[in-house]
Amino acid sequence: MALGRVRRGTVRPDDIRAEPRRRAAIAEERPLPSVGQVRPPRRGLRRLVGLVLLVPGIALGLTLTLALVYSAVTPPSTLMLGRWLTLQPVTRESVPLERISPNLVQAVMTSEDQRFCQHNGIDLGALRDAIDEEEGPSRGASTITMQTVKNVFLWPGPSYLRKAIEIPLSVALDALWGKRRVMEIYLNVAEWGDGIYGAQAAARHWFRKDARDLTRGEAALLAASLPNPILRSAGRPTSALRRMAARIQGRFGQVDGLMGCLGG
């Protein structure tokens, strides 16, 4: 075999010295990724954002579904659900609006929301006044529609967050249910004593009669006991509560001609 011939597979010293230069040349020829091609890992962030957006979406969908169901079925209140979950008794017999005395309808409108038939679920004037109050949102800004939304879907107690949810829901449900259905639900979920919900249960518990037979005075006492029927008992009224009821009864005429939206 000739001396100058190199056996196949043998690594020559020149090849070893040339290898770093060859790799460097290959690296220079390889194109660098552009700025747009450099993508930091975002999968976890996108998943988190998706979950954050999914929760309110599910809540909104559930609320709208329940609202449609409650167009025909009388709902429980969140306070009633809380009592059931804690194994406390609840007394409630739902009745249609035609089986509730017009005296009670007139009394709660006089006491709670004299513009009930004129607004679209919220009273903007009263709401602006409440926003200007330093102590936060007050019950005075709550229409009967807003109170119904709170009783059925939300939680009690003053809260800007609750108001932020309550206001658009009130407008939507005022349009979906209509005034008559809103009033009907309100009078069937309002609390009128410890575990006593709705006009029928209240009338039977405090006055031993059906809701359709309530007198003007009895209806005014029930309206005056709101919003704290635990401290204000319609069946055992204090002198202060009797004075409040008398003032409500004396203002019945203010809403007498403003109840046309409740015609059945």
C-alpha positions in Angstrom: 0.0 0.0 0.0 1.3 3.5 -0.9 2.6 5.6 2.0 0.7 8.7 0.9 -2.7 6.9 0.9 -4.9 7.5 4.0 -6.9 4.6 5.2 -10.7 5.1 5.0 -12.2 6.2 8.4 -9.0 7.6 9.7 -9.3 11.2 11.2 -6.6 13.4 10.0 -5.1 16.3 12.1 -6.2 18.8 9.4 -9.8 17.7 9.8 -9.7 18.2 13.5 -8.3 21.7 13.1 -10.9 22.6 10.4 -14.0 21.4 12.4 -14.5 24.5 14.5 -14.3 26.7 11.4 -16.8 24.6 9.6 -19.3 24.8 12.5 -18.9 28.5 12.7 -19.6 28.9 9.0 -22.8 26.8 9.3 -24.0 28.9 12.2 -23.4 32.1 10.3 -25.4 30.7 7.3 -28.4 29.8 9.6 -31.0 32.7 9.7 -31.9 34.2 13.0 -35.5 34.3 14.0 -37.2 37.6 13.5 -38.7 39.5 16.4 -42.2 38.4 15.5 -41.1 34.7 15.5 -39.9 34.9 19.1 -42.9 33.9 21.1 -42.7 33.7 24.9 -44.8 31.0 26.5 -48.4 32.3 26.8 -50.4 29.2 27.1 -50.8 29.5 30.9 -51.7 33.2 30.7 -54.3 32.6 28.1 -55.8 29.7 30.1 -56.0 31.9 33.1 -57.7 34.8 31.2 -60.1 32.3 29.7 -61.1 31.0 33.1 -61.6 34.5 34.4 -63.9 35.4 31.5 -65.7 32.0 31.7 -66.9 32.4 35.3 -69.0 35.6 34.7 -70.2 34.2 31.4 -71.5 31.1 33.1 -73.1 33.2 35.9 -74.8 35.4 33.3 -76.1 32.5 31.3 -77.4 30.8 34.5 -79.1 34.0 35.6 -80.8 34.5 32.2 -81.9 30.9 32.1 -83.4 31.2 35.6 -85.0 34.5 34.6 -86.8 32.8 31.8 -87.9 29.9 34.1 -89.1 32.4 36.7 -91.3 34.1 34.1 -93.7 31.2 34.8 -92.5 29.7 38.1 -92.4 31.6 41.4 -88.8 31.6 42.6 -87.4 31.3 46.1 -85.4 34.1 47.5 -81.7 33.8 48.3 -82.6 34.2 52.0 -85.0 31.2 51.7 -82.3 29.1 50.0 -79.9 30.1 52.9 -82.4 28.9 55.5 -83.0 25.6 53.6 -79.3 25.0 53.4 -78.9 25.5 57.2 -82.0 23.4 57.9 -84.1 26.3 59.2 -87.9 26.3 58.6 -89.4 28.4 55.8 -93.1 29.3 55.5 -94.2 30.5 52.1 -97.2 29.9 49.9 -97.0 31.5 46.5 -100.2 33.0 45.2 -101.0 35.0 42.0 -101.3 38.7 42.1 -105.1 38.6 41.8 -105.2 36.7 45.1 -103.3 39.5 46.9 -105.3 42.5 48.2 -104.9 45.7 46.1 -104.5 47.4 49.5 -101.1 45.6 49.9 -100.0 46.5 46.4 -100.9 50.1 47.0 -99.2 50.1 50.4 -95.8 48.8 49.1 -95.9 51.1 46.1 -96.6 54.1 48.5 -93.8 53.0 50.9 -91.2 51.6 48.5 -91.5 52.9 45.0 -94.2 55.4 44.0 -92.8 55.7 40.5 -92.9 51.9 39.9 -95.1 52.2 36.8 -93.1 55.1 35.4 -89.5 53.8 35.4 -87.8 51.0 33.5 -86.6 49.2 36.5 -84.4 51.9 38.0 -85.2 55.4 39.2 -82.4 57.5 37.9 -83.2 60.5 40.0 -83.2 58.5 43.3 -80.1 56.7 42.1 -78.2 59.9 41.5 -79.1 61.1 45.0 -77.9 57.9 46.5 -74.6 58.0 44.7 -74.0 61.5 46.2 -74.5 60.1 49.7 -71.2 59.8 51.7 -72.4 56.6 53.4 -72.8 54.6 50.2 -75.8 53.3 48.3 -79.0 53.4 50.3 -82.2 51.5 50.1 -84.0 54.7 49.2 -82.6 54.3 45.7 -83.9 50.7 45.3 -87.0 50.3 43.2 -89.3 47.4 43.7 -87.7 45.8 40.6 -84.2 46.3 42.1 -85.4 44.8 45.4 -86.9 41.8 43.6 -83.6 41.2 41.7 -81.7 41.4 45.0 -84.1 39.0 46.8 -84.1 36.5 44.0 -80.5 36.6 42.6 -78.2 38.5 44.9 -77.2 39.0 48.5 -78.5 41.4 51.2 -76.6 44.4 52.6 -75.3 47.6 51.1 -72.6 47.1 48.4 -71.4 49.0 45.4 -70.6 45.7 43.7 -74.1 44.4 44.3 -75.6 47.7 42.9 -73.4 47.4 39.8 -74.9 43.9 39.1 -78.4 44.8 40.3 -78.9 47.8 38.0 -78.5 46.2 34.6 -80.4 43.1 35.8 -83.2 45.2 36.9 -83.6 46.9 33.5 -83.4 43.5 31.8 -85.9 41.8 34.0 -88.3 44.8 34.0 -88.5 44.3 30.3 -88.5 40.5 30.4 -91.1 40.0 33.1 -93.1 43.2 32.9 -94.5 45.2 35.8 -97.2 42.8 36.9 -94.9 39.8 37.1 -92.2 41.9 38.9 -94.8 42.9 41.6 -96.2 39.4 41.8 -92.7 37.9 42.5 -91.8 40.7 44.9 -94.9 40.1 47.0 -94.2 36.3 47.0 -90.5 36.5 48.1 -90.5 39.5 50.5 -89.6 38.6 54.1 -92.2 39.5 56.7 -90.9 37.7 59.8 -88.5 35.0 60.9 -88.8 32.4 58.1 -92.0 34.0 56.8 -91.9 34.8 53.1 -94.6 36.2 50.8 -97.8 38.0 51.3 -100.0 34.9 51.9 -97.8 33.5 54.6 -97.5 36.9 56.3 -101.3 37.5 56.2 -102.0 34.1 57.7 -99.3 34.4 60.3 -100.0 37.9 61.5 -103.7 38.4 60.8 -105.1 34.9 60.5 -106.6 35.6 57.0 -105.7 35.2 53.3 -103.7 37.9 51.6 -106.7 38.8 49.4 -108.6 39.9 52.5 -106.0 42.3 54.0 -107.5 45.7 55.1 -105.9 49.0 54.3 -104.6 49.2 57.9 -103.1 45.7 57.8 -101.5 46.3 54.5 -99.9 49.5 55.7 -98.5 47.7 58.7 -96.9 45.0 56.5 -95.4 47.7 54.2 -94.1 49.7 57.2 -92.4 46.6 58.6 -90.1 46.5 55.5 -87.1 46.3 55.2 -86.5 44.8 58.6 -89.5 42.7 59.6 -87.5 41.0 62.3 -87.3 44.2 64.3 -90.6 45.6 63.0 -93.4 43.2 63.6 -96.6 43.8 61.7 -98.5 41.6 64.1 -97.1 43.2 67.2 -96.5 46.8 66.1 -94.9 49.4 68.3 -96.3 52.9 68.5 -93.6 54.0 66.1 -94.5 51.4 63.6 -98.2 52.3 63.9 -97.3 55.9 63.1 -95.3 54.8 60.1 -98.2 52.7 58.9 -100.6 55.7 59.4 -98.4 57.9 57.2 -98.3 55.2 54.5 -102.0 54.8 54.6 -102.5 58.6 54.4 -100.4 58.7 51.2 -102.4 56.0 49.4 -103.9 58.6 47.2 -100.5 59.5 45.8 -100.3 56.2 43.9 -104.0 55.6 43.4 -103.8 56.8 39.8 -100.4 55.4 39.1 -101.1 51.6 39.2 -102.3 51.2 35.6 -99.3 49.1 34.7 -100.6 46.3 37.0 -103.8 45.7 35.1 -104.3 42.0 34.5 
